[in-house]
């Protein structure tokens, strides 16, 4: 999951841009793009929306990455 998040964040403009767009702190974004346990659904949902990817794809890798939304930039 961290690798998919890292790719989505990079494609959406980077950690700072996504943090600002999502309302998730930069420290949390930085922590979540590293492989680790303990990711919470609320911040993940906000990050998925800020990156223009589906939460389902972010969490499981299933379905289209953009969830039919297209990437927001």
JOPE-V13066 format. One line per field, one symbol per residue. burial: b if it has 16 or more other ideal C-beta (glycine too) atoms within 10 Angstrom, else e. A space follows every 10 residues. Layout:
BEGIN
burial: ???
END
This chain:
BEGIN
burial: eeebbeebbe ebbebeebbe bbebeeebbe ebbeeeeebe eebbebbbbb bbbbbebbbe eeeebebeee eee
END
